[in-house]
């Protein structure tokens, strides 16, 4: 569904037409089921069905996932030639490593993503090895051909800054990438720095912007030096303190930095009297050398592009009739307050590149080979954060679009807030909706692959997870479906996958009862335990070096 859409509307309509045999459909109505898939191999669809038979139900997902909802293969892939028969992409994979059982933090996530990227890079190198490539079916030419980098996509829940990690790691293997993402221009460090400079020129008595500017690479004023400036007058403005420190300060290095600041501000203010905003901005880039600085640091190409976008916005404002410096700065501040998103499409080397994008961005797209990364990412944290305000405090109220508004109860004796039963109920209903949305997101991710699906994740404690999964291995009370406790008890997509996998025998028994063909999951899905020592220590194994050299030679041809 689209962002902020209500999938329940579509689920309700679907369920109203569940029985679409002649005589059951109201007169003048027609039910057309779109479960025929003309994109993917049967093995990919069978794997998706294997999971969703067990995960999706009326309670979680809004529809009963049975034979009428299951995906059916509408495209027949031709048999490959004998010499490439065993190198055709077909079997799905799980690449899993045992990670440390550390607390879920952003730092731990970054470490995991770097490991995921190395695992994926090595597997891509194997798939595209010119000496022994995997083959995919070219639908336009109607023949099998060696896999190319552009046949591959890496999907994840939230690429954000993580996309840069994947680009850098894959680059070490000689694998170019295309990142399709969104970002907020005014949250980038280079635009924040330039906006601080512009605001200080317009009004130097903006303490936060002045501190940001002083601490930036333009002036390199350290935290200790900022403390010295503030100590001149703790209750005074930073700009006044800067001028006083220039008169009476003892640190000569700091005085040199502050003197340069005052000279730049003086020159800029003089320029604003006679020059256009664009000319002033160009001169600021020249005297601060900030554009050159931005070009040589990490992701310099993108940072230069962002600064040019800022200049372009200023030019549009001037073209609208606003020419004074302060007016243009105020208009830019207004745009920054709205914090608009911008598309970010960056090709690291050439068009034959691996695509990196969010699962949401992949809707409607298809790729011969799809890697699903961040499969072990804990979505409990996202769920909890939705119940807290911007300061991290638990909300004293809860709103549900269908059930209304609920508040905490205030105890007059203890003067404390306690959740009411109704608020607790609404929070539990919201949890159900969160998990249902994750199921829909997983459905999108699994159905992007045409020929091969490769899932990458980690398990912190195999024995603990195996014990937890074994609790559901014989469960059959709800027929095809796993129990509610398995869905709500799963902390990630990986948990759901392993819960379902451990129940494969029971599922096939239940499918047989309903007259549905069994799914031999071990035939279409392979689990591979990754040796991290091998992955990280052999990042530049000689065989991969050779593959990189050969790949580059093919590009030149």
C-alpha positions as CSV (number, residue, x, y, z in Angstrom):
1,X,0.0,0.0,0.0
2,X,1.0,3.6,-0.3
3,X,2.4,5.5,2.7
4,X,-0.5,6.5,5.1
5,X,-2.9,4.4,3.0
6,X,-5.5,2.2,4.8
7,X,-4.9,-1.4,3.6
8,X,-7.9,-2.5,5.7
9,X,-10.2,-1.0,3.1
10,X,-8.8,-3.3,0.4
11,X,-8.8,-6.3,2.8
12,X,-12.4,-5.7,3.6
13,X,-13.4,-5.5,-0.1
14,X,-11.4,-8.7,-0.8
15,X,-13.1,-10.6,2.1
16,X,-16.5,-9.5,0.9
17,X,-15.8,-11.4,-2.4
18,X,-14.1,-14.4,-0.8
19,X,-16.6,-16.8,-2.4
20,X,-16.6,-15.9,-6.0
21,X,-18.3,-19.0,-7.5
22,X,-21.3,-18.5,-9.8
23,X,-24.4,-17.6,-7.7
24,X,-22.4,-16.2,-4.8
25,X,-21.3,-12.9,-6.3
26,X,-24.0,-10.2,-6.1
27,X,-25.6,-9.3,-9.4
28,X,-23.6,-6.7,-11.3
29,X,-20.4,-7.5,-9.5
30,X,-17.3,-9.3,-10.6
31,X,-14.3,-10.6,-8.6
32,X,-11.0,-10.9,-10.5
33,X,-8.2,-12.4,-8.4
34,X,-4.7,-11.2,-9.4
35,X,-2.7,-13.9,-7.7
36,X,-1.1,-15.1,-11.0
37,X,2.5,-14.0,-11.0
38,X,4.2,-13.5,-14.4
39,X,7.5,-12.3,-13.0
40,X,9.0,-15.0,-10.8
41,X,10.1,-18.6,-10.9
42,X,7.9,-21.1,-9.2
43,X,10.6,-21.7,-6.6
44,X,10.6,-18.1,-5.5
45,X,6.8,-18.0,-5.3
46,X,6.7,-21.3,-3.4
47,X,9.2,-19.9,-0.8
48,X,6.9,-16.8,-0.4
49,X,3.8,-19.0,-0.1
50,X,5.6,-21.2,2.5
51,X,6.1,-18.2,4.7
52,X,2.8,-16.5,4.3
53,X,0.7,-19.6,4.7
54,X,2.0,-19.5,8.2
55,X,2.3,-15.8,8.9
56,X,-0.6,-14.0,7.2
57,X,-4.2,-14.3,8.4
58,X,-7.3,-12.2,9.0
59,X,-5.8,-11.1,12.4
60,X,-2.4,-10.2,10.9
61,X,-2.6,-8.9,7.4
62,X,-6.4,-8.6,7.0
63,X,-6.8,-11.6,4.6
64,X,-6.9,-15.4,5.0
65,X,-3.8,-16.6,3.1
66,X,-4.9,-19.9,1.6
67,X,-4.9,-21.5,-1.8
68,X,-7.0,-18.6,-3.3
69,X,-4.6,-16.0,-2.0
70,X,-1.4,-17.9,-2.7
71,X,0.8,-16.8,-5.6
72,X,0.6,-18.9,-8.7
73,X,3.4,-19.1,-11.3
74,X,2.1,-17.6,-14.6
75,X,5.4,-17.7,-16.4
76,X,7.2,-20.9,-17.4
77,X,11.0,-20.6,-17.6
78,X,12.5,-22.8,-20.3
79,X,14.9,-25.5,-19.6
80,X,18.6,-24.4,-19.8
81,X,21.2,-26.1,-21.9
82,X,22.9,-29.1,-20.2
83,X,26.3,-27.3,-19.9
84,X,24.8,-24.5,-17.7
85,X,22.0,-26.5,-16.1
86,X,23.6,-26.4,-12.6
87,X,24.6,-22.7,-12.8
88,X,21.1,-21.2,-13.4
89,X,19.8,-19.0,-10.6
90,X,16.9,-20.7,-9.0
91,X,17.4,-21.9,-5.4
92,X,16.8,-19.2,-2.7
93,X,19.4,-18.9,0.1
94,X,19.8,-17.8,3.7
95,X,23.3,-16.5,4.5
96,X,23.5,-16.2,8.3
97,X,26.3,-15.6,10.7
98,X,26.4,-15.8,14.5
99,X,26.8,-12.3,15.9
100,X,27.5,-11.1,19.4
101,X,24.5,-10.8,21.7
102,X,25.1,-7.0,22.2
103,X,22.6,-4.4,23.1
104,X,20.6,-3.0,20.1
105,X,22.2,0.3,19.4
106,X,23.0,2.4,16.4
107,X,26.6,1.5,16.7
108,X,25.8,-2.2,16.8
109,X,23.6,-1.8,13.7
110,X,26.4,-0.1,11.8
111,X,28.8,-2.9,12.7
112,X,26.2,-5.5,11.5
113,X,25.6,-3.6,8.3
114,X,29.3,-3.6,7.5
115,X,29.4,-7.4,8.0
116,X,26.2,-7.8,5.9
117,X,27.8,-5.7,3.1
118,X,31.0,-7.9,3.1
119,X,28.9,-11.1,3.0
120,X,26.8,-9.7,0.1
121,X,29.9,-8.4,-1.8
122,X,31.6,-11.8,-1.7
123,X,28.4,-13.6,-2.9
124,X,28.0,-11.1,-5.7
125,X,31.6,-11.7,-6.7
126,X,30.8,-15.4,-7.0
127,X,27.6,-14.9,-8.9
128,X,29.3,-12.6,-11.5
129,X,32.7,-14.3,-11.7
130,X,33.5,-14.2,-15.4
131,X,35.2,-17.7,-15.2
132,X,32.2,-19.4,-13.6
133,X,29.1,-17.1,-13.6
134,X,25.5,-17.8,-12.7
135,X,23.0,-17.6,-15.5
136,X,19.7,-15.7,-15.6
137,X,17.0,-15.8,-18.2
138,X,16.9,-12.7,-20.5
139,X,13.2,-12.2,-21.3
140,X,13.8,-9.9,-24.2
141,X,16.3,-12.2,-25.9
142,X,14.5,-15.3,-24.7
143,X,17.8,-17.0,-23.7
144,X,20.0,-17.6,-20.7
145,X,23.0,-15.3,-20.3
146,X,25.7,-14.7,-17.6
147,X,24.5,-12.7,-14.6
148,X,25.4,-8.9,-14.7
149,X,25.7,-6.5,-11.8
150,X,22.6,-4.6,-13.0
151,X,20.6,-7.8,-12.5
152,X,21.1,-7.5,-8.8
153,X,19.3,-5.4,-6.2
154,X,20.0,-5.1,-2.4
155,X,16.9,-4.3,-0.5
156,X,16.7,-3.2,3.1
157,X,14.1,-1.6,5.4
158,X,15.9,1.8,5.9
159,X,19.0,2.5,3.7
160,X,19.6,6.0,4.9
161,X,23.3,6.5,5.8
162,X,23.7,2.7,5.7
163,X,23.7,2.9,1.9
164,X,27.1,4.6,2.0
165,X,28.5,1.7,4.0
166,X,27.4,-0.8,1.3
167,X,28.8,1.5,-1.4
168,X,32.2,1.7,0.2
169,X,32.4,-2.1,1.1
170,X,31.2,-3.2,-2.4
171,X,33.6,-0.7,-3.9
172,X,36.5,-2.6,-2.3
173,X,35.5,-5.6,-4.3
174,X,35.3,-3.6,-7.5
175,X,31.5,-3.7,-7.5
176,X,29.8,-0.4,-8.6
177,X,26.5,0.5,-7.0
178,X,23.4,2.7,-7.6
179,X,21.8,4.1,-4.5
180,X,18.1,5.1,-4.7
181,X,17.2,6.9,-1.6
182,X,15.6,10.0,-0.1
183,X,17.4,12.4,2.2
184,X,16.7,15.8,3.8
185,X,19.0,18.5,2.2
186,X,18.9,20.9,5.2
187,X,20.0,18.1,7.6
188,X,23.3,17.5,5.8
189,X,26.4,18.9,7.6
190,X,27.6,20.9,4.6
191,X,24.3,22.7,4.1
192,X,23.9,23.3,7.9
193,X,27.4,24.9,8.0
194,X,26.7,27.2,5.1
195,X,23.3,28.1,6.4
196,X,24.9,29.0,9.8
197,X,27.4,31.3,8.0
198,X,24.6,33.0,6.1
199,X,22.5,33.5,9.3
200,X,25.5,34.9,11.2
201,X,26.2,37.4,8.4
202,X,22.6,38.5,8.5
203,X,22.5,38.6,12.3
204,X,25.6,37.8,14.3
205,X,23.7,37.6,17.6
206,X,22.4,34.1,16.8
207,X,24.4,32.1,19.3
208,X,23.6,28.6,18.1
209,X,24.5,29.4,14.5
210,X,27.7,31.2,15.6
211,X,28.8,28.3,17.7
212,X,28.1,25.9,14.8
213,X,30.1,28.1,12.5
214,X,33.1,28.4,14.8
215,X,33.2,24.7,15.5
216,X,33.0,23.9,11.7
217,X,36.0,23.0,9.6
218,X,36.0,26.6,8.3
219,X,37.4,28.0,11.6
220,X,38.2,24.8,13.6
221,X,37.5,26.2,17.0
222,X,37.6,23.3,19.5
223,X,35.2,22.7,22.3
224,X,37.8,23.9,24.9
225,X,38.3,27.1,22.9
226,X,34.5,27.7,22.7
227,X,34.4,27.3,26.5
228,X,37.1,30.0,26.8
229,X,35.0,32.4,24.7
230,X,31.8,31.6,26.7
231,X,33.7,32.2,30.0
232,X,34.2,35.8,29.1
233,X,30.6,36.5,30.0
234,X,28.5,33.4,30.7
235,X,25.3,35.4,30.3
236,X,26.3,37.4,27.3
237,X,26.0,36.9,23.6
238,X,28.7,34.8,21.9
239,X,29.3,37.5,19.4
240,X,30.0,40.1,22.1
241,X,32.3,37.6,23.8
242,X,34.2,37.0,20.6
243,X,34.9,40.7,20.3
244,X,36.0,41.0,23.9
245,X,38.2,37.9,23.6
246,X,40.0,39.6,20.7
247,X,40.8,42.5,22.9
248,X,41.8,40.7,26.1
249,X,42.2,37.0,25.3
250,X,45.5,35.2,25.8
251,X,45.3,32.3,23.4
252,X,47.0,33.5,20.3
253,X,45.8,30.6,18.1
254,X,42.2,31.2,19.1
255,X,42.6,34.9,18.5
256,X,43.8,34.2,15.0
257,X,40.7,32.1,14.2
258,X,38.4,34.8,15.6
259,X,40.2,37.5,13.7
260,X,39.6,35.6,10.5
261,X,36.0,35.2,11.4
262,X,35.5,39.0,11.9
263,X,37.3,39.7,8.6
264,X,35.1,37.3,6.7
265,X,31.9,38.8,8.3
266,X,33.1,42.3,7.5
267,X,33.9,41.5,3.9
268,X,30.6,39.6,3.5
269,X,28.5,42.5,4.9
270,X,30.2,44.9,2.5
271,X,29.5,42.7,-0.4
272,X,25.8,42.4,0.5
273,X,25.4,46.2,-0.1
274,X,26.4,46.1,-3.8
275,X,26.3,42.5,-5.0
276,X,23.6,39.9,-5.6
277,X,23.1,37.0,-3.2
278,X,24.6,34.6,-5.7
279,X,27.7,36.6,-6.0
280,X,28.1,36.9,-2.2
281,X,27.6,33.1,-1.8
282,X,30.3,32.4,-4.5
283,X,32.7,34.8,-2.8
284,X,32.0,33.1,0.6
285,X,32.9,29.7,-1.0
286,X,36.1,31.2,-2.3
287,X,37.3,33.0,0.9
288,X,36.4,30.1,3.2
289,X,37.6,27.4,0.7
290,X,34.6,25.4,1.9
291,X,33.6,24.0,-1.5
292,X,37.1,22.5,-1.9
293,X,36.9,21.0,1.6
294,X,33.5,19.4,0.8
295,X,34.9,17.9,-2.4
296,X,37.7,16.0,-0.7
297,X,35.9,14.5,2.3
298,X,33.8,11.3,2.2
299,X,30.9,11.4,-0.4
300,X,32.4,14.7,-1.7
301,X,30.5,14.4,-5.0
302,X,27.1,14.4,-3.2
303,X,28.2,17.2,-0.8
304,X,29.1,19.5,-3.8
305,X,25.8,18.6,-5.4
306,X,24.0,19.6,-2.1
307,X,25.8,23.0,-2.0
308,X,24.9,23.6,-5.6
309,X,21.2,22.8,-4.8
310,X,21.3,25.4,-2.0
311,X,22.7,28.0,-4.5
312,X,20.0,27.0,-6.9
313,X,17.3,27.6,-4.3
314,X,18.7,31.0,-3.5
315,X,18.7,31.9,-7.2
316,X,15.0,30.9,-7.5
317,X,14.2,33.1,-4.5
318,X,16.0,36.0,-6.1
319,X,14.2,35.4,-9.4
320,X,10.8,35.6,-7.5
321,X,11.6,39.3,-6.6
322,X,13.4,39.1,-3.3
323,X,16.9,40.6,-3.6
324,X,18.0,41.8,-0.2
325,X,20.4,39.5,1.6
326,X,18.3,39.2,4.8
327,X,15.1,38.4,2.8
328,X,16.8,35.6,0.9
329,X,18.2,34.1,4.1
330,X,14.7,34.2,5.7
331,X,13.2,32.5,2.7
332,X,15.8,29.8,2.9
333,X,15.1,29.4,6.7
334,X,11.4,28.9,5.8
335,X,12.3,26.1,3.3
336,X,14.6,24.6,6.0
337,X,11.7,24.6,8.5
338,X,9.6,22.5,6.1
339,X,12.6,20.1,5.8
340,X,11.7,18.7,2.4
341,X,12.9,15.4,1.2
342,X,15.0,15.0,-2.0
343,X,15.6,12.0,-4.2
344,X,19.2,10.7,-4.2
345,X,20.2,8.6,-7.1
346,X,24.0,8.2,-7.2
347,X,25.9,5.9,-9.6
348,X,29.3,5.1,-8.1
349,X,30.9,4.0,-11.4
350,X,28.8,3.0,-14.3
351,X,25.3,1.9,-15.4
352,X,26.2,-1.8,-14.9
353,X,25.8,-1.5,-11.2
354,X,24.1,-3.2,-8.2
355,X,21.0,-1.4,-7.1
356,X,20.6,-0.4,-3.4
357,X,17.2,0.8,-2.2
358,X,14.6,0.5,0.5
359,X,11.8,-2.1,0.3
360,X,9.3,0.7,0.0
361,X,11.1,2.1,-3.0
362,X,11.2,-1.3,-4.7
363,X,7.4,-1.5,-5.0
364,X,6.5,-2.3,-8.6
365,X,10.1,-3.2,-9.6
366,X,11.6,-6.5,-10.4
367,X,15.2,-7.9,-10.5
368,X,16.5,-11.3,-11.5
369,X,18.5,-11.6,-8.2
370,X,17.5,-9.9,-4.9
371,X,19.5,-9.7,-1.7
372,X,17.4,-8.9,1.4
373,X,19.7,-7.3,4.0
374,X,19.0,-6.2,7.6
375,X,16.8,-9.3,7.9
376,X,17.6,-9.5,11.6
377,X,17.0,-5.9,12.4
378,X,14.9,-5.6,15.6
379,X,11.6,-3.9,14.9
380,X,10.7,-3.8,18.5
381,X,12.6,-0.5,18.9
382,X,10.6,1.2,16.2
383,X,7.4,-0.1,17.8
384,X,8.3,1.3,21.2
385,X,9.5,4.7,19.8
386,X,6.0,5.3,18.3
387,X,4.6,5.4,21.9
388,X,7.0,8.1,23.0
389,X,7.2,11.8,22.4
390,X,10.0,13.7,20.9
391,X,11.8,13.8,24.2
392,X,11.7,10.1,24.7
393,X,9.0,10.2,27.4
394,X,6.1,7.8,27.2
395,X,3.0,9.5,25.9
396,X,0.1,10.1,28.4
397,X,-2.4,9.5,25.7
398,X,-2.9,7.3,22.7
399,X,-4.9,7.8,19.5
400,X,-6.4,5.1,17.2
401,X,-8.0,6.1,14.0
402,X,-10.9,3.6,14.5
403,X,-11.2,3.3,18.3
404,X,-10.6,6.9,19.4
405,X,-8.6,8.5,22.2
406,X,-7.4,7.1,25.5
407,X,-5.6,8.8,28.4
408,X,-3.6,7.9,31.4
409,X,-5.3,8.1,34.8
410,X,-4.0,10.7,37.3
411,X,-3.8,9.4,40.9
412,X,-4.5,12.4,43.1
413,X,-2.9,10.7,46.2
414,X,0.4,9.7,44.6
415,X,0.2,12.4,42.0
416,X,1.3,9.9,39.3
417,X,0.0,8.9,35.9
418,X,-1.1,5.3,35.4
419,X,-2.3,3.8,32.0
420,X,-6.0,3.0,31.9
421,X,-7.2,-0.4,30.6
422,X,-8.6,1.3,27.5
423,X,-5.3,2.9,26.7
424,X,-3.5,-0.4,27.2
425,X,-6.0,-2.0,24.8
426,X,-5.4,0.6,22.1
427,X,-1.7,0.1,22.4
428,X,-2.1,-3.6,21.9
429,X,-4.3,-3.0,18.9
430,X,-1.6,-0.6,17.5
431,X,1.0,-3.4,18.0
432,X,-1.2,-5.7,15.8
433,X,-1.3,-3.0,13.1
434,X,2.5,-2.6,13.3
435,X,3.1,-6.3,12.8
436,X,0.5,-6.4,10.0
437,X,2.4,-3.6,8.3
438,X,5.7,-5.5,8.7
439,X,4.1,-8.5,7.1
440,X,3.0,-6.5,4.1
441,X,6.5,-5.0,3.8
442,X,8.0,-8.6,3.9
443,X,5.5,-9.6,1.2
444,X,6.8,-6.8,-1.1
445,X,10.4,-7.7,-0.4
446,X,10.0,-11.4,-1.1
447,X,8.1,-10.9,-4.4
448,X,10.7,-8.5,-6.0
449,X,12.9,-11.4,-7.1
450,X,12.4,-13.0,-10.5
451,X,14.8,-16.0,-10.2
452,X,16.8,-16.0,-7.0
453,X,16.3,-14.6,-3.5
454,X,19.2,-14.3,-1.1
455,X,18.5,-13.4,2.6
456,X,21.3,-12.1,4.8
457,X,21.0,-11.9,8.5
458,X,22.5,-12.9,11.9
459,X,21.6,-14.9,14.9
460,X,22.9,-13.9,18.3
461,X,22.2,-17.2,20.0
462,X,21.5,-20.3,17.9
463,X,20.6,-22.5,20.8
464,X,18.2,-20.0,22.3
465,X,16.4,-19.3,19.0
466,X,16.3,-23.0,18.2
467,X,14.7,-23.7,21.5
468,X,12.1,-20.9,20.9
469,X,11.4,-22.0,17.4
470,X,11.0,-25.7,18.5
471,X,8.0,-24.6,20.6
472,X,6.0,-24.0,17.3
473,X,7.4,-27.0,15.4
474,X,4.4,-29.2,16.2
475,X,1.8,-26.5,16.4
476,X,-1.4,-27.2,14.4
477,X,-4.2,-25.6,16.4
478,X,-4.8,-22.9,13.8
479,X,-4.3,-25.1,10.7
480,X,-1.9,-23.4,8.3
481,X,-1.0,-20.5,10.6
482,X,1.5,-20.0,13.3
483,X,0.0,-18.9,16.7
484,X,-0.4,-15.3,17.6
485,X,2.4,-15.6,20.2
486,X,4.8,-16.5,17.4
487,X,4.0,-13.4,15.4
488,X,4.1,-11.0,18.3
489,X,7.0,-12.9,19.9
490,X,9.2,-12.4,16.8
491,X,11.6,-9.6,17.1
492,X,12.6,-9.6,13.4
493,X,11.9,-11.0,10.0
494,X,14.6,-13.6,10.8
495,X,12.7,-14.9,13.8
496,X,9.5,-15.3,11.7
497,X,11.5,-17.1,9.0
498,X,13.0,-19.6,11.4
499,X,9.7,-20.2,13.3
500,X,8.1,-21.1,9.9
501,X,11.0,-23.2,8.8
502,X,11.0,-25.4,12.0
503,X,7.3,-26.1,11.3
504,X,7.8,-27.3,7.7
505,X,6.5,-30.8,8.3
506,X,3.3,-29.7,10.1
507,X,2.6,-27.2,7.3
508,X,2.8,-29.8,4.6
509,X,0.4,-32.0,6.6
510,X,-2.0,-29.1,6.9
511,X,-1.7,-28.3,3.2
512,X,-2.6,-31.9,2.4
513,X,-5.7,-31.7,4.5
514,X,-6.8,-28.7,2.3
515,X,-5.9,-30.4,-1.0
516,X,-3.0,-28.0,-1.6
517,X,0.3,-29.3,-3.0
518,X,3.1,-29.6,-0.4
519,X,6.1,-27.4,-0.5
520,X,9.5,-29.1,-0.3
521,X,11.3,-26.1,1.3
522,X,14.6,-27.9,1.6
523,X,14.7,-28.3,-2.2
524,X,14.1,-24.6,-3.0
525,X,15.8,-22.9,0.0
526,X,19.3,-23.5,1.3
527,X,20.7,-22.3,4.7
528,X,24.4,-21.5,4.7
529,X,26.3,-20.6,7.9
530,X,28.8,-17.9,7.1
531,X,32.3,-18.1,8.5
532,X,33.1,-14.4,9.4
533,X,36.8,-15.1,9.7
534,X,36.8,-16.2,6.1
535,X,34.7,-13.2,5.0
536,X,36.5,-10.4,6.7
537,X,40.1,-11.7,6.4
538,X,39.9,-12.6,2.7
539,X,38.2,-9.4,1.6
540,X,40.8,-9.1,-1.1
541,X,41.4,-12.8,-1.8
542,X,43.4,-13.3,-5.0
543,X,40.4,-14.9,-6.8
544,X,38.3,-11.9,-6.3
545,X,41.1,-9.6,-7.4
546,X,41.3,-11.6,-10.6
547,X,37.5,-11.3,-11.1
548,X,37.7,-7.5,-10.5
549,X,40.4,-7.1,-13.1
550,X,38.6,-9.2,-15.6
551,X,35.3,-7.3,-15.0
552,X,37.1,-4.0,-15.5
553,X,38.6,-5.2,-18.7
554,X,35.2,-6.2,-20.0
555,X,34.0,-2.6,-19.2
556,X,36.7,-1.1,-21.3
557,X,35.9,-3.3,-24.3
